[in-house]
């Protein structure tokens, strides 16, 4: 792990200089309050390093100050990855170190609860109309699964947390007055979240970033922690049954498409072209982590084992690893590495843990051959450094930063 240590240290050093990075157009692309692509996400890295005793709290606080430099955003575009909720998530990871953040955090928590309440009222009104949901209503990046991930981690006993879980139970049920057999989370839009002729009849999204795997992971994590609402287990079982119906099995093991269309539903099959590259966001790794969590929550050893075996066969197929060209958490090998580490920590078999060093080597190779041009958390060097930090220290993130990916 010496090379991994050196590479991680070099990334940290490069990402520590706020002034130097802020002068670059690729430093952060989506504003200070963006967890995915702004100063807020880069702050997560420096907070985790400081909490581990390997970094400077002065650096962490400099990045926190940059993250809160704009006026708070709690409008329609706010969610776990942008605006008030993003800042609340980040500051929670540092607040136990500095009491001076408590006042700011109280304001951010209150704003996030208010925002979540508004989103829930809109979602239930939509359900009462029996309309199909927009993807951003329930997904992780923009929607209620992401907001629920924040509340479960930082306010598990708050009423808003159980309200989100109850909404997800309702989301999992078929819509009344729709006799098409499609699930309640089927959306009329395309994978970009917009109505498009490329997706006539919309789609059913299986992914962790924008699909039903995020609600499944959140419901499962809550059940494991004893936060339970009416219909909770039934909702997990219902979602799992739908995912089971789209599981594909071939010589390379089990895999799932990132999404299905009405044509897939009509034919009851998907082609091999629907197999996504390995990734946290849309690929099998994110989908099977959600199913492993479901197996753990329900004490369903068969489901847990199936998820772990599916992940293992992906990781031992060199051709699939070679297809991953990106390095970041979302689309790249860093996300596969962090997902594998989390799955291995819960696994019935040590075989997954044995894949972590191989993935570290693959990530180091990608960093050299295809370096990222951005500093950001979700697609850039900050996320890469965090995944390497987890693997190198072999320690669960002290600030639970990967809860925003619903990996834990």
N, C-alpha and C positions, 0 to 999 in steps of 0.2 A: 504493500500500500504506500510505499515511499513516494512513488511518482504521483499517486493520487493526492497525497498530502501536499506535495510541492505545487501541483496544479491548483488545488483548492486555495492554497495560500496566495498564489499569484492572482487568481481571480478576485479574492477578497481585497488584496492590495489595490488592484485596479478599480474596484467598485467602491472603495472607501472615499475617494476624492470627489466630493460633491461638486466643487467649483469646476473641476476639469470635465466631469461628465455632463454638467448642465450646459456647457458650451457646445456640446456635440448634438447635431440634429437627430442622431440615433440614440442618444442617452436615455430618454424615455419619451414615448410617442403620444401618450394619451392623457397627459395632465398629471399634476401632483397627486390627486385623489384616486388615481387608478391603481388598484391592487395588481392588476395584470401587467400594466405597462407604464406605471408611473413611479414617483418617489415612494409611495406607500408600499409597493411591493419590494423595492430595494431595501427599505427600512426593515422588512421582515428578516432579511439575511443578517443584517448587522445586529439586530436584537437577539437572534438565535445564537450568534457567535458570542455576544456579550454575556448572555445567560449561561453559556457553556464555559465561561472563563477564558475564552480564546480570542476575544475581541474587545474593543473599546466601547464603553457606554457613551463616551463623548461622540464617537462616530455615529452610533445608533441614534442619539438624540438630535444630531445634526440632520439626519435623514428624516426623522420624525417631524422636525420643524419645517423641512421642505414640503413634506406631505400635507401639512395643515396650512400651507401658505396662501391657498385660495379660499374664497368664501365657500362655506359648506354647501354641498349639493344633496338635496333630498327629493328631487323631482322624478319624473317618469323614467329617467335613465339611470336612477340610482339603484344599486343592488349590492350584493356582497363584494363585487369586484369594482365598484365605483361609488364615490360619494360618501355620505355619512356612514353607511354600514361598513364600507371598506376601511375607513379611518377607525371606527370603533373596533373592528377586528384586529387591526394592527396594534393599536394602543393597548388593548387588553393583554397582548403578549409581553408588554413592557411595564405595565402599571404596578406590578408587585415589587418592582425595583425602585420606583420613584413615586412617592406620595403626591408630588406636585401635579401629577397627571390625573388625579382622581376627579378634580373639578371638570376638566375637559371631557373625561370619560363619562361622567354622569350626563352631561349634555348630549354626547354622542349616543349613549344608550337610549336615552329618552327619545331622541329623534329616530333611531332605528326601530324602536317599538312602535312609534306612531306610524312610520312608513309601512311597516309590516301589517299593522292593523288596517291601513287603507287598502293595501294590496289584497288582503284577505276579504275585505268587504266587496271589492270588485270581483274577486274570483267566485265568491258564493253567489253574487248577483248573476254572473255569467252562467254558473251551474243551474240556478233557478230557471234561467231562460232556456236551458238545455242546448246552449251553443257549444261548438267545439272550442277548446282553449287555444289562445296564442301560445307559442312555445315559451315565450318570455314570462308567461304567468307562473310556470312551475319549474323552470330549469335551474341549474346551479349558478350559471354566470349572471343572469339578470333577475331570476325569479325567486319564488318562495322556497324552493329547496335550498338555495344559497342563503337566504335570510334565516331559514330554519337551522342551517348548519351553525351559523353564528350564535343563535339563541341557545341551541342545545349545548354548545361548548361553554358559553359564558353566563347564561341565565337558564339553566336546565329546569328549575322549578317555577319559573315565571309562567303566568297564564298564557303569554304570547307563544311560548314554545309548544304547549299542548294544543293551542289553536291552530298552529301550522300543521302539526301532526294530524289533527282531525280533518283539516282540509285535504291533506294528502290521502287519507283514507277515502274521502268522498271522491277525489280525483280518480282513484283506482277503480271505481265502480262504473259500469256501463251507463251512458247517458240515457235517461228516459226518453221515449219517443224516437229513439234511433234504433231501427231494427236491422242495422247492417252488421252487427256482431263485432264492430270495432271497439277497442278499449276507450275508456273515458279520457285518456291523455292523447288520443289521436288528434292531430292538428290539421287544419285546412291549408297551412302554409308550407313552403319549402324549407330546406335545411338552413337557409339564411334567415328564416323568420318572416319572410315576405311572401305574399301570394305570387306565384310564378307559373307560367305555362309548362315549365319543366316538371312540375309536380301537380298534375291535375288530380284532384281528390286528396291532396295533401300527403301526409306520411305519418308513420308511427316511428318515433325516434327511440332507439335502444341505448344511446350513448350516455356516458357519465356527465359530460359537459352540458349537453342540451337535451338529454332524453330522460327516459324513465328510470335509468340506473341510479340517478342522483336521488330521487324520492325513495327508491328501494334502499339505498345505502343509509339515508337519513332515518327512515323508519326502523331499520335494523339496528343502527347505533343507539337510537333512543330506547328500543326494547331491551338491548343489552344493559343499558344503564338504569333500567327500572322506570323509565318515563313512558307510561302506557296510556293509550286512549281507547275508547270503544272501537271495535272493529280492526284493531291494530294488526294482530296476527293474520287475520283474514286478508287484509290488504297486502301484506308481504307475500302471502301464499298466492294471491291472485296475480300479482306482478310477476312472481317467479314462474307461474304456469304459462304466462304469455311469453316470457323469455325462453322457456323450455320449448315452446312451439316453434321457435325460430332458430333453435340450436342446429348447427350443421356439423356433421361428422364425416371426416375423410381420413386419408392415410396420415395426415399431419395432426390429427386430433380434433377436438371440438372447437368451433368458433361461431361467432355471431355477426350478422351484418350490422352496420351502424344504424341503418334505418330500413324500413320496408314501405312499399307503396301499395296502392290498391291493386295494381297488377300482380304484385307478389302475393297479396292476400287471395286474389281470385285463383291463381295457379297453385297456391300453397307451397311455393318453392322459391328459392333465390338462386342465382347463378354464382359460380365461383368468383366472378368479377365483383361481387358484393363484399368480398372479404377485404376488410380494411387493413392498412398497415398497422403494426403493433404501436399502440399509443394509449396514453391515459384518456384522452378526450373522446375518441370515437372507436378505438380499437377494442379487441378482446380483453386486454389487461384491465381497463377501467370497468368493463361490464362484469368480468369475473370477480373483481374485488367486491363489487356490490353483492354478488351472489354468495361469495364466501361469508360476508358479513351476515347475510340472510340465514345461511346455514348455521352460523354460530348463534344467532339470535333465537332461532327456532329449535336449537339442539338437533338439527337435521344433519347428521354426519355424512350421509350420502351426498347431499347437495354441497356441503363443504368440500368433500373429497373430489367431486366432479369439477368444481371451480379450480381447485388447486392443481388437479391433473391437467386441465385445459391450459392453465398458465404455464405449467412445466413443459408441456409439449410445444407451446409457442416458443419458449425461451431456448429449447434445445434444437430448434429448427434453424440452422444457420442462415438459410435463405430468407427467413422472415426477419432476422436481426439485420441482415445486410440491406434489406429494403428501407430501413430507418435512416433517412439522410439528415434529419434535423437533430439538434442536440437538446432542445428545451423541454420543459415540463409538459406542455400541452400536446405538441405533436411529435416530440422527439424522445431520445433514449433516456434523458434524465427523468422523464415522467414514468417510463417503464421501470427504471431503476428504483424510484421511490415507491412505486406500486408493489414491486417485487419484495422490497424490504418489509413493507407493511404486511403483505400477505405471508411472508416467511415467518414473521414474528407471531402469527396466529396459527400457523399451519400444523397439520397432523404429521407431516413428513419433513425431515431436514433437507430434502432434495431442493426445495426452493431457495433456502439460504445458501446452498452451494453455488447457485447461479449468480449471486450478488457480485463476487469478484470478477466473473466473466463480463458482466454488464458494466462494471467500473472500467475494465480494460477497453471495452467497446466504446464507452463514452469518451475516454481519454483519446482514443484514436480519432473519433469524430471531431473532437475539439481541435485537433491538429489539422485534419484534412478538410473540415468544413466549419471553420470558426464562425460563431454568431456575430452579427454586427450590432447587436443591441445589448443594453445593460439590464433590461427589464426582467421581472419575475417570471411571467408565464411562458414567454418564448425565448428569453435571453439568458445572460450569464448569471444573474442573481439566482434564478431557479436552478441552473446547473450547479452552482456552488452549494446551494442548500442540499440538493440530492447527494452530492459528493460528501458533504459534511456528515450527513446521516450515515452513509456507507462507511466512511473512514472511522468515525467514532463508534459505529455500531450501537448507537443510542437513540431512543425515540426522541423526536424533537421536543425540547423543553418548553417551547412556546406553542406547541401543537400547530405549527404553521400549516402543515398539510391537511388540517381539518377543512381548510377552504377548498381543497380538492376532494373532500369527503372520503379520504382514505382512512381516516381515524376519527 
